[in-house]
Amino acid sequence: QVQLVESGGGLVQAGGSLRLSCAASGSIFSFSAMGWYRQAPGKQRELVASFTRGGNINLADSVKGRFTISGDNAKNTVYLQMNSLKPEDTAVYYCNIKYSYGVDYWGQGTQVTVSS
C-alpha cells in the first residue's frame, strides 16, 4: 500500500509562485513514474508534469517554462515548483505514482487558486 500526501496549495495572485509537495510512504521503490495532475471545475483531469524512474521528464505544454518537477529520494518527496502562475492554473492538484504492473495511487489533492 502507498500513501501520498500533498501540501503547499493555496491562494496566490497572478504572476506569483507556489511549491507543492507530495510525501510518499509505503512500498514506493519499484515505481515506474511519479507526477502531478490537475483538475479544474468542469474539466477532465490532466497531466501537469511527471518523471519516470529512468529520469525522463514530461511537462504539459501549458506549463513549460513556468513549472518544474523534482524529487528528493531521501525524503520520498516530489515537488512541483510553479512560477508565473496564471488564473487558468486554478485547479485541484493531485500527486500520482504509477507502477509497471498497472496499478497507480493518488493523493487527496490540494487546491491551487490564482486570482487575476
Secondary structure as UniProt FT lines:
FT   STRAND          2..7
FT   STRAND          10..13
FT   TURN            14..15
FT   STRAND          18..26
FT   TURN            29..30
FT   STRAND          31..39
FT   TURN            41..42
FT   STRAND          46..52
FT   TURN            53..54
FT   STRAND          57..59
FT   HELIX           61..63
FT   TURN            64..66
FT   STRAND          67..72
FT   HELIX           73..75
FT   STRAND          77..82
FT   HELIX           87..89
FT   STRAND          91..99
FT   TURN            100..101
FT   STRAND          104..106
FT   STRAND          110..115
//
